[in-house]
Amino acid sequence: MKQLVYLLFLLSLTTLSCTKEVEIDIPEYNEDIVIDGRIETNEPPFILISKSQNIYSPTDINTFINGFVSGANITVSDGTTTVVLEEFCSNNLPPGTESIVSNLLGVSEDELANFNICGYTSLDPSIFGQVGKTYSLKVELEDKTFTAQTQIKAPTPLTNLYWKVDGNLLDYGYAWATISDPPGQFDAYKWEVKRINLDSNGLTLDPNFIAPFSPVFNDDFFDGLTFDFFYDNPQGYEDDIIDETTGLYPKGDTLVIKFSKIDRDVYEFMEKKYVQIATSGNPFATPTNIPSNIIGGALGVWAGYSPTYDTLYCYP
Amino acid sequence: MKTTITLITFLFVFQILSQENSTLSGYLKDISSGEIIIGGKIYIPKLKKGTVTNTYGFYSLTVPRGNYLVEFRSFGMKTTKKNINLTTDVRLDLEIEKNLQNIEEVIVNANAEDNIKSTKLGQLKLDINEIKTLPAFMGEVDVIKTIQLLPGVSSASEGGQGFYVRGGGPDQNLVLLDEAVVYNAAHLFGFFSVFNADAVKNVNLIKGGMPANFGGRMSAVLEVNTNDGNKKKIGVKGGIGAISSRITIEGPLKKNKGSFIVSGRRTYLDLIMKAAIPDSSPFSGSSYYFYDLNLKLDYEVTKKDKIFFTSYYGKDDFSFGNINDNFQVDMPWGNGIASLRWNHIFSSKLFMNLNTTLSDYNFSFGSSQDEFRFSLNSGIRDYGAKIGFTYFPNARHKVKFGADYIYHTFTPVSVSAESGNTTFDTGLAQKLFSHESAIYFLDEFDINENIRLNGGLRYSTFQHVGPFTRYIKGDISTPDSTIDYGKREIIKFYHGLEPRISLRWLLPGKSSIKAGYSYNYQYVHLTSLSAVSLPTDIWYPTTDKAKPQRGWQASIGYFKNFLENRIEASIELYYKTMQNLIEYKEGALPGDNIQDNTDNLLVFGNGWSYGSEFFIKKRVGKFTGWFGYTWSKTERKFEDLNNGEPFPAKYDRRHDLSIVTSYKINNRWTISGSFIYATGNTLTLPTSWYVQNQSLLFNYGQRNSTRMAPYHRLDISATWYGKEYKDKIDIETGKIIKVKKKLRTNVAISIYNIYNRANPYFLYVDNDGDFLAGDFEITVKQVTLFPILPSVTWNFEF
């Protein structure tokens, strides 16, 4: 909310202010290992390992692809079963993992073969995510060891989902939901969405789930309460034309909501991550490094999710 | 008790020493308005002794009995000479005339050599008329922007009101409006100050060697004294400017006894926005404005008693609405200040000021969208009382002693949130209560003709008292918990001695060396999440967890006047240390203090600053102005920030230069210019990027390790004065005489940033494009706020 006000203030100054690209000396950076790992209910663990890049380093596709690191020894344990993960590449995926990797990389399943992005997983069902378990990750790479833990929390499904018109716009509205938060414990949630109605080419509008601007929240202020809340449509903000319908779902859309429970450390990571994205370029914001739950000096997160899925038809 | 006995003994000794002397005392006033003159000089050439009037216009000079020619002087006033037989104590309230002809020699003598003769180190005084001739940003004459042009004082950012003195933070400046504390001296997110120039008489900045009668802040004192009303006749003055208009009405409550003055100022940005945004627009509910109201009353109850009442109320109101989204934001904030003072003259040698003050600052934020409603309040309220005595035992001593007390109520955050019929649990409104008090004693003592010592001691205390709830965050094995303290329960008590000393050693050739040392405690902190001062910054007291800021400053300076005191010059060197400074923890976010104590989000560290300041000022003549240059270095060290390594403060600047000039072409035209150059501000930019789940994220390196481009800007202004006098035939003599016109006007034209320098306001790292599509790039962008900006203001007086 605070950022919004400052952004509005900045907007009011846009008639006077101007922005230009500048060359400036930025001090040398430390090359860090980045671990992007996840495990969801009934799905195998997936780990991508890369290295952080100098702020002025090239940002072409080759830099991106070559940034992924091979040769790590990785194990995942649920406390009783420990499994060694195998390295895989996006052009040679184990059968059945395409949609998961597609979601992870933001690349459509058809295009996966065009990229040679390598990660780590295991198709051993004994290590697939289960609610209530805590999963330990151990990564050995270049004489360094990184460890992390995450929990797959018991999910809290949404009790109701509906679409409601907004203000004077009769054909546009937000996606509303009702939640009954379990009392007496810390709960944190993540909202993701994809529109599954078909475009003019017969393809789904959104092949993958997308997170809105601030997709995570916790129950600090509503522990044990039942209430309604809404999320906007994250698509459209980067279009050339931003108008009063931007951020709203038109009547007729069909949405799949992925509503996940996350543990406190993953919430901390996600909260700071989305704050950093939202406040980029805001002079009133404090530079925020994103706190990792990985011990050993790596960036990134080892995240457990317990999603529930609901479909919402956007009709009054 | 011990202190009282020592004090009484002191005064008794002084009394005995002064039995062969007589005292000349009284008030010095302006004959045209009856207004008191601050800093006026009373001088006996035969004895080469003198004194100056205090903040209340009172003076007292004790000298050996005799018959003397006494001179009464003040800047811009005619020197008045009087033969006074001082065989006994004499009370003389004198009204002196304005120097209408502006004869340079007269002005040269007024207060000449003050800068070399006083013990004041790191002190600068500005007359409001001097400030009014300088270029004004968007036509608004601004006290704080002028202060920022002085050496040792830095501005926070382009157009900003926050000012940093000798490496101290903006919270370390004690800003006083007629002795009442002003907590947020800014309007419009910091672009304008709360001080309406029409209501201000003079401005005094103490940036080092703070005397013992001031306390509660570490770095500086900015004293703003407001105008008294005209005790002789009703007068009106005002101005119409580019963004605001103002009006001042003053006059006698009772002729020569008491007066009133009321000033008001309001911006029209809301009216402009209303005109620009049609009613049909979804944003038609958006607006912004601010206003100020100043009131001052003074009354001379008896020859020995005067009372003053000052009040200020100012408010900013920002609102934004989008009808389509049912979205509305309202954000008002403002200061309310009042002070009631009683001056009493016990004798020609003992003057008392008793003062009660109220200072209030409040910030609110409310928003609603559909069924959601959210509101937030924060603020601070002080009730204060001060008693101060000035004792003039003889011409060699000037003693001040007194006591201060403030009862603080801090509201760091109070939040409520609702969705439909569901009220969220946002915790209790947090309030913190504390008592701050101090006693002080100081003596300005002429050891001999050349050496003057100003030594003082201040003893300050601070009590954090209940009710209070301490939130204790648990870990995996321990749940969160709270400790509740009862009403008036003492949670923490701090106290400390604050020695202050400054010494002046007069040298031949109108020059002097001065040295000073001061130790200060500060019991309030300003917590800020952003790089610039904002109304959302939270004042927070010392608690059991947040210890008082404390530190010392040592400075030494060489002062010299040239060309018969027309030019003053000085070089000052300083070193200061600061302990128990605060910053937010890495990654703290707005709202994290809801259901928590703000100090749980803070980390604590130290700082130090050193530098040298050069100042040359031409005070009088057609051509006036100053040149100021500061070389300084300011660093911070926090165990929990930057891996415990020292880092530059965000306002660390190696070079700060300002040149301010004014040239009076004739009685109708004055032109002015100011140029500033400053090393770029520091900031923290990302040094590397990485990708997590399709998002490009940044990793920040060393704190404040990047510097923006240098800041420089030239502003100019021209002021045209309408004819102040008109010719009239004197009925009695038949001669043509000059009489003051009823309506006097001037037009001030300013051009800000005349060569349109694109100065950096802030930098950010931007990313654009699609990684997989191959058009992705990361760039550093600079935002510049103000291009060349002309403005015109019409001022009137009748």
Interface residues (C-beta under 8 A of the other chain):
Chain A: M1 K2 L4 V5 L8 F9 S12 L13 L16 S17 C18 T19 K20 E21 V22 E23 I24 D25 I26 P27 E28 Y29 N30 E31 D32 V34 D36 R38 S50 K51 S52 Q53 N54 I55 Y56 T59 D60 I61 F64 G67 L104 L105 G106 V107 F115 D166 G167 N168 L169 D220 F221 F222 D223 L225 T226 F227 D228 F229 F230 E244 E271 K272 K273 V275 Q276 I277 S280 G281 N282 P283 F284 A285 T286 P287 T288 N289 I290 P291 L299 G300 V301
Chain B: F189 P282 Y288 F318 F320 N322 I323 N324 D325 N326 V329 M331 F365 S367 D370 E371 F374 A417 S419 G420 T422 F424 D425 T426 L529 S530 A531 V532 L534 T536 Y584 E586 G587 A588 L589 P590 G591 I594 Q595 T684 L685 P686 T687 S688 W689 Y690 V691 Q692 N693 Q694 S695 L697 F698 N699 Y700 G701 Q702 S705 T706 R707 M708 A709 A758 P760 Y761 F762 L763 Y764 V765 D766 N767 F771 L772 G774 F776 E777 I778 T779 V780 K781 Q782 V783 T784 L785 F786 P787 L789
